[in-house]
Every structure is written in structure tokens, then in C-alpha cells.
Amino acid sequence: MNLFNNIKSQVTDFEIDSRMVRPGSLFFALPGIKSDGHSFLQEAQRRGAKMAVVSQAFREQIPGLPLIHVADVFKTLQVWARLYLLSLKTKVLAVTGSVGKTTVVDFACQMLAPYYYSVAKTRNSQIGMPLSILNLKGNEDFVICEMGMDRPGQILNLVKIAPPEIALITKAALVHSAFFPKGLSQIIQAKKEIFSAPQTKIKIANYELLKDFVSFSLISPKAFYFLSPENKIYEKGILQGTVFLPFEEDSFRENFLAAYALVRNVGLTFLQIAEHTKKLVTPKMRFEKIWRQDILFINDTYNAAEISMLAALDNMPIPKKKGRKIAILGEMRELGSFAKAAHLNVLRKAEQKADVVLCLGKMYPKAEVYGDLKSLTADLQKILRPHDVVLIKGSRFWQMERILDLLNLKT
């Protein structure tokens, strides 16, 4: 702890990407599949890094850059984050789930911000979350840790770094299921690791997923927190009032309700929350509505799972006049043995909900399938008409938001 405190006092921030280094930074030379951070130590030094954490096996000297040799750079990042968080008075909240994590975290931060000095959030990976913690200013009232996983045991590891006082699960679905061969039951068990810390006194979950915890639902009034179709909020069956939301999509409404449950358990009242719900801002690339020449594009390209693809298709706005619904669907990744059935289910829904369906990737059967964004965009350009509604959604791998840049349409 003394070593870390000494290092922390000498640096301005912590970075893992040499391009983000600025004068005073500490650079973690993390090994990676595509590149090794040790190859970028000279760049980190040129950008003004104060020092760098490197592997014991690294024997070179970098003039002007003091090196801290450790057995495992990755583990050191995580251990230091844990030590730093232990030294703070900041309260830890945590959110996990196959879909909706980032939106719930964003909504919760927006709800808490008017009433607290400082509220922070983290990135969601084994590297991103501890790095975000190390870069906390130290005076935050709350940090909301977004905990993601693509392998068994990863949530448990993140909980050991940042044990939450309140933890929440949004939903569980076949995401990264290539690494969970037993399917949904195995994914649910892995998500429940967020409740494993002794410090976690309040455990919140989607009622349709887990009924034994503090629950929330758009479907069942039996849930502890229930949001009716008219946006009336009930707690244990007792009406609290009506909230005014700047969106209609059920996915956003459910994410709002999850965030509501989180901040209510922090201590905010219904009235404190309701006062600010009109101003809620949804994250970019999550059902983001963009108009181009009388055509409405739904940019939902941040990521994709079967459950979120089906929800996006269900929530497509009705076109005005003679416009059509056009679904541009990217292949979903890392589904393993569940991939074929998942893509077939999405395609069937798309054919029911949309007038035109164009698919990117080979997993969609009996559809207009493309192998790259340019050829897909070229054909899309030919068929677009005023008042069309175009849903663009697919796995992050495809970076499908680029379709909007490739189209020759004025903003």
C-alpha cells in the first residue's frame, strides 16, 4: 500500500494506451493478443509519461522513463485499483447484465447528479473498470461500476476489486454464449456473482429473471418496482406517481426503471427523481434517432444480442406517409452452438416487422446477405425513399455506424 501511495502521489493519471499518455501519466505496459504495451514504452516516454509498469521479464532501459518491474502487469493494475478504492469514502454501486448496463448506469448517474457533489462511472471490462477506478479524483460520493463479462468468473473478479453496497442485474441473455456451453442458466449464475460480496446489502434484479431479490418489471405488478404502460410507478403495489420520460421504447423504459430502483435504494425520493426524468439523455448508438433528408435512421450499433435485436425490431417507429421499415442487421458474434437458432429467430422477426431486410454476415439464412459494409451501403442507397425508417443494428465487430458516413445523404 505504501508503494502504491508513493506512486499515486507522483503521477497525474493512469493509462494503458500510449496515445492517451500526457505529461505526468503512469503507463501500464499490458501484454495483449494484437499488441504488447512494452512495444510502446518509447512513445509513452515521448508523450511525457512519468513512469511505467512493466513485466519483470522486460530488461531494456527507456532513457528518461523510470520503470517499475512487476510479476504481472495486469494483476498489478487490478490490485492497485482495489487498494485505491479501499482508501476512499466513495460508495460503490454495481450494475451487470447481458443488455442495458451502460444505459442503466448513465440514467442512474443523471438522476444522482443534481443531489450529490460528484458521481462517477466506470468502463465495464477487466481492464477498463480498474483503470477507471485508478483515475477517480478521490472525492466522489458514488462510483457506479459497470461490470461486464465474456467468460465465467469475470464478474466475481470485478466484485473483488470493487465490492458494491448495492448491486443490480438488468437481464441475462445468450451473449458471449460461445463461452457458456450450458446456455442461459450458466450465464445467469455468472451474473449472480455480482451479489457475492459480504458488503452487498441490497440486491436488485429484473423480476422476470430472478424473483427472490428486490425486483423491477414492466410486466408484473408483483415486482417491488413496477412501471405501468402509462408511466405510473408502483412500489410494493402502492402508487408513487407518474413520471414523464423523453422516450417511448420499452427497452429504455425498463432501463429507466432499473436505474430508478438503484437510486431509490441510495436514498432519493420519488419526487426528487421525477423532477428530472424529462431531461434524461440516452447513450449514443443505443436506438439513437438520426434524420437525413426526411429519412429516419435508428443507429443501434453499439452491440447486438438476440434479445436486443428482437426488441429493436419491435420498437421501430411507424413510418409517415408511404415510408417503409428497412432493417439492416449485422451478424451477432460469439454465440457458439446457439448462433444458428438465434440468427434464424432474428430474421423471422425482421421479416414480420420490416418491409425490407438487408443482412451483413453469413449467419442469416435465406436473406439478402452482404460480406462488407460498402456493398451493403451501395445497395441501400439505391432503394432509400423519403419517410423510410431504417434500423441499423449489429455486433460491435462490424462498426455498422459507418453506414451513415458511407451514405451520400445530407445531414
Secondary structure as the mmCIF struct_conf table of DSSP 4:
data_model
#
loop_
_struct_conf.conf_type_id
_struct_conf.id
_struct_conf.beg_label_comp_id
_struct_conf.beg_label_asym_id
_struct_conf.beg_label_seq_id
_struct_conf.end_label_comp_id
_struct_conf.end_label_asym_id
_struct_conf.end_label_seq_id
HELX_RH_AL_P HELX_RH_AL_P1 ASN A 2 LYS A 8
TURN_TY1_P TURN_TY1_P1 SER A 9 GLN A 10
BEND BEND1 THR A 12 THR A 12
STRN STRN1 ASP A 13 GLU A 15
BEND BEND2 ILE A 16 ASP A 17
HELX_RH_3T_P HELX_RH_3T_P1 SER A 18 MET A 20
TURN_TY1_P TURN_TY1_P2 PRO A 23 GLY A 24
STRN STRN2 SER A 25 PHE A 28
BEND BEND3 ILE A 33 LYS A 34
HELX_RH_3T_P HELX_RH_3T_P2 GLY A 37 PHE A 40
HELX_RH_AL_P HELX_RH_AL_P2 LEU A 41 ARG A 46
TURN_TY1_P TURN_TY1_P3 ARG A 47 GLY A 48
BEND BEND4 LYS A 50 LYS A 50
STRN STRN3 MET A 51 SER A 55
TURN_TY1_P TURN_TY1_P4 GLN A 56 ALA A 57
TURN_TY1_P TURN_TY1_P5 PRO A 63 GLY A 64
STRN STRN4 LEU A 67 VAL A 70
BEND BEND5 ALA A 71 ALA A 71
HELX_RH_AL_P HELX_RH_AL_P3 VAL A 73 LEU A 86
TURN_TY1_P TURN_TY1_P6 SER A 87 SER A 87
BEND BEND6 LEU A 88 LEU A 88
HELX_LH_PP_P HELX_LH_PP_P1 THR A 90 THR A 90
STRN STRN5 LYS A 91 THR A 96
BEND BEND7 SER A 98 GLY A 100
HELX_RH_AL_P HELX_RH_AL_P4 LYS A 101 LEU A 112
HELX_RH_3T_P HELX_RH_3T_P3 ALA A 113 TYR A 115
BEND BEND8 TYR A 116 TYR A 117
STRN STRN6 VAL A 119 LYS A 121
BEND BEND9 SER A 125 SER A 125
TURN_TY1_P TURN_TY1_P7 GLN A 126 ILE A 127
HELX_RH_AL_P HELX_RH_AL_P5 GLY A 128 LEU A 134
TURN_TY1_P TURN_TY1_P8 ASN A 135 ASN A 135
BEND BEND10 GLY A 138 GLY A 138
BEND BEND11 ASP A 141 ASP A 141
STRN STRN7 PHE A 142 GLU A 146
BEND BEND12 ASP A 150 ARG A 151
TURN_TY1_P TURN_TY1_P9 PRO A 152 GLY A 153
HELX_RH_AL_P HELX_RH_AL_P6 GLN A 154 ILE A 161
BEND BEND13 ALA A 162 ALA A 162
BEND BEND14 GLU A 165 GLU A 165
STRN STRN8 ILE A 166 ILE A 169
BEND BEND15 LEU A 174 HIS A 176
HELX_RH_3T_P HELX_RH_3T_P4 SER A 177 PHE A 179
TURN_TY1_P TURN_TY1_P10 PRO A 181 GLY A 183
HELX_RH_AL_P HELX_RH_AL_P7 LEU A 184 LYS A 191
HELX_RH_3T_P HELX_RH_3T_P5 LYS A 192 PHE A 195
BEND BEND16 ALA A 197 ALA A 197
TURN_TY1_P TURN_TY1_P11 PRO A 198 GLN A 199
STRN STRN9 ILE A 202 ASN A 206
TURN_TY1_P TURN_TY1_P12 TYR A 207 LEU A 209
BEND BEND17 LYS A 211 PHE A 213
STRN STRN10 VAL A 214 SER A 217
BEND BEND18 LEU A 218 ILE A 219
TURN_TY1_P TURN_TY1_P13 PRO A 221 LYS A 222
BEND BEND19 ALA A 223 PHE A 224
STRN STRN11 TYR A 225 LEU A 227
TURN_TY1_P TURN_TY1_P14 PRO A 229 GLU A 230
STRN STRN12 LYS A 232 GLU A 235
TURN_TY1_P TURN_TY1_P15 LYS A 236 GLY A 237
STRN STRN13 ILE A 238 THR A 242
BEND BEND20 PRO A 246 PRO A 246
HELX_RH_AL_P HELX_RH_AL_P8 ASP A 250 VAL A 266
TURN_TY1_P TURN_TY1_P16 GLY A 267 GLY A 267
HELX_RH_AL_P HELX_RH_AL_P9 PHE A 270 ALA A 274
TURN_TY1_P TURN_TY1_P17 GLU A 275 HIS A 276
HELX_RH_3T_P HELX_RH_3T_P6 THR A 277 LYS A 279
HELX_LH_PP_P HELX_LH_PP_P2 THR A 282 PRO A 283
TURN_TY1_P TURN_TY1_P18 LYS A 284 MET A 285
BEND BEND21 ARG A 286 PHE A 287
STRN STRN14 GLU A 288 ARG A 292
TURN_TY1_P TURN_TY1_P19 GLN A 293 ASP A 294
STRN STRN15 ILE A 295 ASN A 299
BEND BEND22 TYR A 302 TYR A 302
HELX_RH_AL_P HELX_RH_AL_P10 GLU A 306 ASP A 314
TURN_TY1_P TURN_TY1_P20 ASN A 315 ASN A 315
HELX_LH_PP_P HELX_LH_PP_P3 MET A 316 PRO A 319
BEND BEND23 LYS A 320 LYS A 320
TURN_TY1_P TURN_TY1_P21 LYS A 321 LYS A 322
STRN STRN16 LYS A 325 GLY A 330
HELX_LH_PP_P HELX_LH_PP_P4 GLU A 331 MET A 332
BEND BEND24 GLU A 334 GLU A 334
HELX_RH_3T_P HELX_RH_3T_P7 GLY A 336 PHE A 338
HELX_RH_AL_P HELX_RH_AL_P11 ALA A 339 LYS A 353
BEND BEND25 ASP A 355 ASP A 355
STRN STRN17 VAL A 356 LEU A 360
BEND BEND26 GLY A 361 LYS A 362
BEND BEND27 TYR A 364 TYR A 364
TURN_TY1_P TURN_TY1_P22 PRO A 365 LYS A 366
BEND BEND28 ALA A 367 ALA A 367
STRN STRN18 GLU A 368 TYR A 370
BEND BEND29 GLY A 371 ASP A 372
HELX_RH_AL_P HELX_RH_AL_P12 LEU A 373 ILE A 383
TURN_TY1_P TURN_TY1_P23 PRO A 386 HIS A 387
STRN STRN19 VAL A 389 LYS A 393
HELX_RH_3T_P HELX_RH_3T_P8 ARG A 396 TRP A 398
TURN_TY1_P TURN_TY1_P24 MET A 400 GLU A 401
HELX_RH_AL_P HELX_RH_AL_P13 ARG A 402 LEU A 406
BEND BEND30 LEU A 407 LEU A 407
#
